[in-house]
Amino acid sequence: MKRKSETQLVIDGLKKLAFGKVNDAVTLVFAEELPSPEILAKMKLFNVSSMKRVKGGGVEVQFFDRQKALEKLYEYALSTQNGQTSESLLKALTSPVQDSENDAD
């Protein structure tokens, strides 16, 4: 079995963030009680950035930003069209994220 390159692993992860389903996470939000650890282990929660119980017994779920994942995929696509190497993807992924809301202040 051929091992994927680091660049391909990052691209695959970004695609999962951008296009992945969140059905299992939504199931957790609306569940009366948490499922067993065995069921939790089988759930697809890749897109979940954090999860916590809130007062009153509810569950709060936060997801990774799909738009940011799409932006990084787009940047990579542009860089490969321009003949640049995969280093541009790694640079884009490790560059500090600018918060446009804070820039307006």
N, C-alpha and C positions, 0 to 999 in steps of 0.2 A: 504494500500500500504506500503510495507516494505521500510524503509529508508536505503540507501546505507551507508556503513561505510566510514570513511574518507579515508582509504587506497584504497578502491574500487573506490572512486571518483577520487583520484590521478591517479590510474592506467587507468581509463577510459579517463581522460584528456590526459595522455601521449599517449594512443592509438590514440586519435583524432589528436594529433600533429604529430605522426609518420605516420599515414595512411590516414588522412583526405584529402578530396579533396580541391583544391584551385580554382575551377572554378569561383566562384563568385568574388574573388579578381582579377582574370585575366580579367573578364568582366569589372571591374572598371577601370583597367589600359587602356584598349582599347576603353572605352566609349568616345564618343565625348563630352558629358556633364554628370555631376553627376546625378544619378537617384534621384527620390523624397525620402524624409525621410521615407515614408511608405515602399518603396521598399528596401531601405538600411536596415531598421529594420528587414526585412525578410531574408536578405542575410546571408549565412554561412561564417563568417569571423573569426572563432576560431583560425585558424593557422596564422593570421596576427599579427605580433608584433608591427608594426607601419605603418602609412600611412600619406603622406603629399603631398600637391600640390607643384609642382616645377614651376620655371619660364617657361613661354611659354604655360601654361595651362595643362601640363601633371600631372600625379599622380605617385608618387613613393610608392611602397608597399614592405615592408620587412616582411619575414616570420620567424616563430620560426624554430630552427634547428631540422630537422627530425632525424638526426643522434644522437644528444644528447638525444632526447626522446627515441630512440631505445636503446641506451646505458643504460639509467636508467631502462627501462623495463627489459633488460637483467640482470642487477645487481640485480633487485628484484627477477627475476626468479631463479637466482643462490642462493640467500639468502634463499628462501623458500625451495629449494631442500636440503640445508644444515640444515634445521630445525630451522632456525632463525625466529624471529617474524617480524611483519610488522615494527617494530622500525628501522630495517635496511633500509627499503625503505625511511622512513622519514629522516634518517641520510644521505642517499645518495642524497636525493633531497635538503637538506639544506647545504650540504658540499660546500665549495667554489669551483668554477670551475677554473681549471688551464688552462691557454692559452698556448698551445704547441708552438705557434709561438714566444711568448715572452721568453719561456724557452731556445730557441736555441741561443739567443743573449748573 
